[in-house]
Amino acid sequence: MPESVIVDTSSLIALEKVGLLHILCDLYSEVLVPESVIREFGTIGLPCLSTRRVTSNLLGLLITDLNLGKGEAEAIALASETGYKIVVDDSKARRVAQNMGLKITGTIGILLRAERSGLIESAENKARELKNKGFYISDELLEGIARLKR
């Protein structure tokens, strides 16, 4: 059975932009989303979705001292509490999660996993589509995705 995962707002937005929000339920048995992510994103119609209220003592440090957004901070705090992988794209939030020893991936990681699972034809094409729709993806990252196919 696939594992559970915690997803931040930016990844939800990115996957929705390319019509792939539904693949989260194909890849994971449960998608946990902090309440603040729901407030930022809006209603999410996924059958595998669970919303969680986060009251961790880490929130003050993550929001005030490290200047992370509320959604990112709650997602990181929830990942710290549960041990679940976190899907987050913001570079600062990724660095914080990595320094905390959390398991992380991002939207591109989701696309690559979906391609390996046969759910989409090309992670590279979807990444390029995301970039064309305004989602920041570096040329180096796009080249790295392309090299995986060679």
N, C-alpha and C positions, 0 to 999 in steps of 0.2 A: 504494500500500500504506500502511495506517495506520502511525503511528510507534510507537516504544517509549515506555514510561512507567514511572516508579518510583512505587510506592504505599506509603503509610504505613498503620499499623494502624487508625487511627480511620476512614479511608475504607473499608477492607475491612469493618470492623464495621458501618458505616452501610449500605453496599450490601447486606450479608448480611441486615440487619434488615428490609429492604424487598424481599427476594428478587431482587436485581438484581446479585449478584456476577458472574454469567456475562456481563453486558454488557461487562465490561472486554475480553474477548477479541473482541467484535464491534467495539469502538472502537479497539483497539490491536493491533498485530502481536505485541508482546511486553510482558508485564507483569513488570518486575523487582522483586523484593522482597528486602530485606536479611535475613540470617539472624535478626537480633533481632526483626524483624516476625513471622517464622514462629513464633518462641518465644512472642511476645505473643499472636498470633492463633490459632495452631494450624494444622492441616493445611488446605491450600487446594487444592481439586481443579479447577484451571483448566488446560486444555491449553496455554495461551499463557504460563504462569507459568515464570519462571526465578528461582532463588534465588541470591543473590550474597553472598559473605563480604566484609565491608568492613573494611579495615585502614588507612584513611586517617589521616594525621597530624591532620586536622581534628577527629577524634572527641573528643580531650581538650578542645579549646577549646569545642566545641559542648555537650558533656556537663557538664564541670566549670565552665567560665567562664560559659557562657550558660544553664546549667541546663535543657537540653532532655532529654527522655527518650531512652533508647538507640535506640529504633526511629526516632524523628524525626531524631536525630543521624545515624544510619547512612543513612537515606534522603536527607538533605540532602548528606552527604558523597558518596554514590554519584551523585547528580544533578550534583554539582560535577565529579566525575571523568568522567562520561559525556556531559554536556551534554543529557541527556534531561529532559523535563518531569517535575516531581514533583507527585503528588497528595497534598496535606496540608491538614488542616483547622485544626489548632491555631493560634491567632492569633500567638503568639510565634514558633513555628516558621515560619509563613508570612512574618513580618516578617524573620527571619534569612535565609531563602531569597531573599526579594526584595532585601534589602540585598547579597546575594552575587551578584545579577544572574541568578539561576536562573529558568527558565520554570516557573511554578506554576499549578495549578488545585486545586480541591477537590471534595468530593463533589457540591456543587451544580453546579459546572462539568461534572462527568461526567453528571449528570442532564439538564442543558440540552443537552449534546452528543448524548446518547441520544435526546432528544426531536427534535432537528433531524435526526437520522439515521433517524427513524421506528422506533426500537427500543422506545420507550415512548410512551404517549399524552400524558402530562402531567408535566413536571418539577415543576410547582407541586404537583400532587396527591401525588407521591412525597415532596417536601420536607415537606409537611404531615404525611404519614404518619410520616416520620422524626421530626418534632417531637413528634408524639403518642406515639412510642415512646421518648422521652427524649433524643433527640439535640438538642443546642442549636442552634437556628436563630432568629435575631432576627426580630422582626416586620417590621423594615425590610427585611431580606433577602427575606422572603416577599412583601412588597409589591413589591419590585423584580422578583422573578420574575413576579408577576402582571402588572406593567406591561409586561413584554416581549411579552405576548400582545395587548395593546391596540393 
